[in-house]
């Protein structure tokens, strides 16, 4: 598994990863509306994604909320949901009718992006034992681990990458559809998804100000590069999302949500592109300043899409939404 680790490697900072006892495939599903307010999306999720109490034994493992402004200047509100695969399929078999009714009745642009996550196809990384994102659905965390902080570390943590050629080949293709307002895309094998988060909610005033003044601005610059000029490196989509609470209010967290042709796109960007080198440099200055007292929490999850494992659907959305700019409609 440690195919890319340098000899005698010692990571520059500690990191942990999540563990699951149950090896059933997981599923991440994003549901979003292009709207200035979250009210309509919230009403739909209260009907179909009731969490406390969950009315059905097939509910999601967790639900989060977010907001971002996309490349066209359009506001998007989204639900981030994680599932056991069997629960998702049971739920979606009935919930999809409600989703399409919501799309038809709202006149909003709505979209969903989902990916099946076999355990050998994804990895998680945490800067502390406090889990975020997909890792929060795990049974435990282990660490500190050695397999991080060097080029290829993501691939070393994903079992599938050691067993198969994970370079991307085919471009995303739209299914034939008579309705021009609906674009449904089956993600090609090896398409890579990343969700990379930042949480300064644990920081005191000094560290929060340090992060927001010095690190966050260069993070925004890097995310904007991948969003606006992703074709230069093979990145299909990138959004920098503000995490919202259950009342759709802003928290002290963000995450980047991106898709690329393959895992090497993000690896190469992280290794050599000036925007990521700037992010890493500013973060290391902060990490060295505070040492073991650093309160900022960083995390990510990376997945390599299996065959027929991803579905992206855009209804009444503008042509810069998600991966649409890179979709072949032939």
C-alpha positions in Angstrom: 0.0 0.0 0.0 2.9 2.4 0.7 4.0 2.6 -2.9 4.8 6.3 -2.9 6.1 6.9 0.6 9.7 8.2 0.7 12.2 6.1 2.7 12.3 6.9 6.4 9.3 9.2 6.0 8.2 11.4 8.9 5.1 13.5 8.2 5.3 17.2 8.8 2.2 17.2 11.0 0.1 14.4 12.6 -3.0 13.1 10.9 -5.7 10.5 11.5 -8.1 8.4 9.3 -11.6 7.0 9.9 -12.3 3.3 10.3 -15.6 1.3 9.6 -16.5 -2.1 11.0 -19.3 -2.6 8.5 -17.9 -2.8 5.0 -21.1 -2.2 3.1 -20.7 0.3 0.4 -21.5 3.9 1.4 -23.0 6.7 -0.7 -22.6 10.4 -0.7 -25.5 12.4 -2.3 -25.7 16.1 -2.8 -29.1 17.8 -3.4 -29.1 21.5 -4.3 -31.2 24.4 -5.5 -30.1 27.5 -7.3 -31.9 30.1 -5.2 -31.4 33.2 -3.1 -33.0 31.4 -0.1 -33.1 27.9 1.2 -36.8 27.7 2.0 -38.0 25.5 -0.8 -35.1 23.1 -0.4 -35.6 23.0 3.3 -39.3 22.2 2.9 -38.4 19.3 0.7 -35.8 17.9 3.1 -38.1 18.1 6.0 -40.5 15.9 4.1 -38.0 13.5 2.8 -34.9 13.6 5.1 -36.3 13.9 8.6 -33.4 13.2 10.9 -34.7 13.6 14.5 -36.5 11.3 14.7 -35.8 9.4 11.5 -39.2 8.0 10.5 -37.9 5.1 8.5 -35.1 2.6 9.1 -33.5 3.7 5.8 -32.5 7.2 6.7 -29.1 8.9 6.0 -26.2 8.4 8.3 -25.9 12.2 8.5 -27.0 15.4 6.8 -25.1 18.7 6.5 -26.0 22.0 4.8 -24.1 24.5 2.7 -24.2 27.6 0.5 -21.9 28.9 -2.2 -21.9 31.3 -5.2 -21.0 29.5 -8.4 -19.0 30.6 -11.5 -22.0 32.3 -13.0 -22.7 34.3 -9.8 -25.7 32.1 -8.9 -26.4 31.3 -5.3 -26.7 27.6 -4.4 -28.0 26.0 -1.3 -27.2 22.3 -0.8 -27.8 19.3 1.4 -24.8 16.9 1.9 -26.0 13.4 2.8 -24.2 10.2 3.6 -25.8 6.8 3.5 -25.4 3.1 3.6 -25.8 2.1 0.0 -28.8 -0.3 0.5 -30.6 2.4 2.6 -30.0 5.0 -0.1 -31.4 2.8 -2.9 -34.5 1.9 -0.8 -35.1 5.6 0.0 -34.4 6.9 -3.5 -36.8 4.5 -5.1 -39.6 6.5 -3.5 -38.0 9.8 -2.8 -37.1 10.5 -6.4 -40.7 11.2 -7.3 -40.8 13.9 -4.6 -37.5 15.3 -6.0 -38.8 15.6 -9.5 -42.1 17.1 -8.3 -40.0 19.7 -6.3 -38.0 20.5 -9.5 -41.2 20.8 -11.6 -43.1 23.0 -9.1 -40.3 25.3 -8.0 -39.0 26.5 -11.4 -35.6 26.7 -9.8 -32.4 25.1 -11.1 -31.9 22.0 -9.0 -29.2 19.4 -9.1 -28.0 16.3 -7.5 -24.6 14.6 -7.6 -24.2 11.2 -6.1 -21.4 8.6 -5.8 -21.3 5.1 -4.5 -18.3 4.6 -2.2 -16.9 1.1 -1.9 -14.4 1.2 1.0 -11.5 0.3 -1.2 -12.3 3.3 -3.4 -12.0 6.2 -0.8 -9.9 7.6 2.0 -10.3 10.1 4.7 -7.7 12.3 6.4 -8.1 14.4 9.6 -5.7 16.8 11.3 -7.1 15.7 14.7 -9.0 12.8 16.1 -12.2 14.9 15.7 -14.1 13.5 12.7 -15.7 15.6 10.0 -17.7 14.8 6.9 -17.8 11.2 5.8 -15.4 10.2 8.7 -18.2 11.2 11.2 -20.1 8.1 10.1 -17.2 5.8 10.9 -16.8 3.6 14.0 -13.4 4.9 15.1 -10.3 6.8 14.0 -6.7 5.6 13.9 -3.5 7.6 14.0 -1.3 9.4 13.8 -0.6 7.6 10.5 2.5 7.8 8.3 0.7 7.7 4.9 0.2 11.4 4.3 2.1 14.6 3.5 3.9 13.4 0.4 3.0 13.2 -3.3 0.9 10.0 -3.8 -0.2 9.8 -0.2 -3.8 9.8 -1.3 -3.3 6.9 -3.6 -1.4 5.0 -0.8 -4.5 5.3 1.4 -6.9 4.1 -1.3 -6.7 0.3 -1.7 -8.1 0.4 -5.3 -5.2 2.6 -6.5 -2.7 -0.2 -5.7 -4.8 -2.7 -7.7 -5.8 -0.9 -10.8 -4.9 1.8 -13.3 -6.8 4.9 -12.0 -6.0 7.3 -14.7 -9.0 8.9 -16.3 -10.0 8.2 -19.8 -13.5 8.9 -21.1 -15.2 12.2 -20.6 -18.5 12.5 -18.8 -21.4 11.8 -21.2 -25.0 12.8 -21.0 -27.7 10.3 -21.4 -30.1 10.7 -24.2 -33.0 12.8 -23.0 -35.9 14.5 -24.9 -36.2 17.2 -22.3 -33.5 19.8 -22.8 -33.9 21.1 -19.3 -32.7 17.8 -17.8 -29.1 16.6 -18.2 -28.3 13.3 -16.6 -24.7 12.2 -16.6 -23.1 8.8 -15.7 -19.7 9.6 -14.2 -16.9 7.7 -16.0 -14.8 5.2 -14.0 -11.9 6.8 -12.1 -13.4 10.3 -12.0 -12.1 11.7 -8.7 -14.2 13.5 -6.0 -12.7 15.5 -3.2 -14.3 17.2 -0.3 -11.6 19.2 1.7 -12.7 21.0 4.8 -11.6 23.8 7.1 -12.9 24.3 10.7 -11.8 27.3 12.7 -14.7 27.0 15.2 -12.3 25.5 17.8 -9.9 28.5 17.4 -9.5 31.2 20.0 -9.6 34.8 18.7 -5.9 35.0 17.9 -5.8 31.8 15.9 -9.1 32.5 14.1 -7.8 35.9 13.0 -4.5 34.4 11.9 -6.3 31.8 9.8 -8.9 34.2 8.3 -6.2 36.9 7.6 -3.4 34.7 6.1 -4.6 31.2 5.1 -8.2 31.6 4.1 -7.5 34.3 1.4 -5.0 32.0 -0.4 -7.4 29.1 -0.1 -10.0 31.1 -1.8 -7.6 32.0 -4.6 -6.7 28.3 -5.1 -10.3 27.2 -5.2 -11.2 30.0 -7.7 -8.4 28.9 -9.9 -9.7 25.3 -10.0 -13.3 26.7 -10.5 -12.5 29.2 -13.3 -9.5 27.6 -15.0 -9.9 23.9 -14.3 -9.6 23.0 -17.9 -5.9 23.8 -17.7 -5.4 20.8 -15.4 -8.4 18.5 -15.8 -10.5 19.8 -12.9 -14.2 19.6 -13.9 -15.7 21.5 -11.0 -14.7 23.2 -7.8 -16.9 25.0 -5.2 -15.8 26.6 -2.0 -18.8 26.1 0.3 -19.8 27.7 3.5 -21.1 25.1 6.0 -24.5 26.1 7.5 -26.2 24.8 10.6 -29.6 23.1 10.8 -31.2 26.5 10.7 -29.2 27.4 7.5 -27.1 29.9 9.4 -23.3 30.3 8.6 -20.8 28.5 10.8 -17.1 28.8 11.1 -16.4 26.0 8.6 -15.9 25.8 4.8 -15.1 23.0 2.4 -14.0 22.7 -1.2 -16.0 20.2 -3.3 -14.4 19.2 -6.5 -14.4 16.7 -9.3 -11.6 15.9 -11.7 -10.7 13.6 -14.5 -8.7 11.4 -12.1 -6.9 11.5 -8.8 -3.7 12.6 -10.4 -5.2 16.0 -11.3 -5.6 16.9 -7.6 -2.3 15.3 -6.8 -0.4 17.2 -9.4 -2.1 20.5 -8.4 -1.2 20.0 -4.8 2.4 19.0 -5.6 3.4 21.8 -8.0 0.8 24.5 -8.7 1.6 28.0 -7.3 -1.9 28.4 -5.8 -1.6 25.2 -3.7 2.1 25.8 -2.8 0.9 29.2 -1.4 -1.9 27.5 0.6 0.5 25.0 2.0 3.2 27.6 2.8 0.8 29.9 4.6 -0.6 26.9 6.6 2.8 25.7 7.6 3.7 29.1 8.9 0.6 29.0 11.1 1.3 25.4 12.1 4.9 26.1 13.1 3.8 29.3 15.0 1.4 27.4 17.3 2.9 23.9 17.2 0.9 21.4 19.3 -1.4 24.3 20.4 -2.8 24.7 16.9 -6.6 24.7 17.1 -7.4 24.8 13.4 -8.9 21.5 12.2 -8.5 20.4 8.5 -9.8 17.3 6.9 -10.6 15.8 3.5 -12.2 12.8 1.8 -11.2 11.6 -1.6 -13.0 9.0 -3.7 -12.2 7.3 -7.0 -15.5 6.6 -8.8 -16.2 2.9 -9.6 -17.8 1.8 -12.8 -21.5 3.0 -12.9 -20.9 4.4 -9.4 -21.7 8.1 -10.0 -24.8 9.9 -11.2 -25.0 13.7 -11.8 -28.3 15.3 -12.8 -29.0 18.9 -13.5 -32.6 20.2 -14.0 -33.2 23.7 -15.3 -29.6 24.7 -14.4 -27.4 27.2 -16.2 -24.6 25.7 -18.3 -21.8 26.5 -15.9 -23.3 24.3 -13.2 -21.2 21.5 -11.7 -19.5 19.4 -14.4 -21.8 20.5 -17.2 -19.0 22.5 -19.0 -17.1 19.2 -19.6 -20.0 16.9 -20.5 -20.3 15.5 -23.9 -23.9 15.5 -25.2 -23.2 13.7 -28.5 
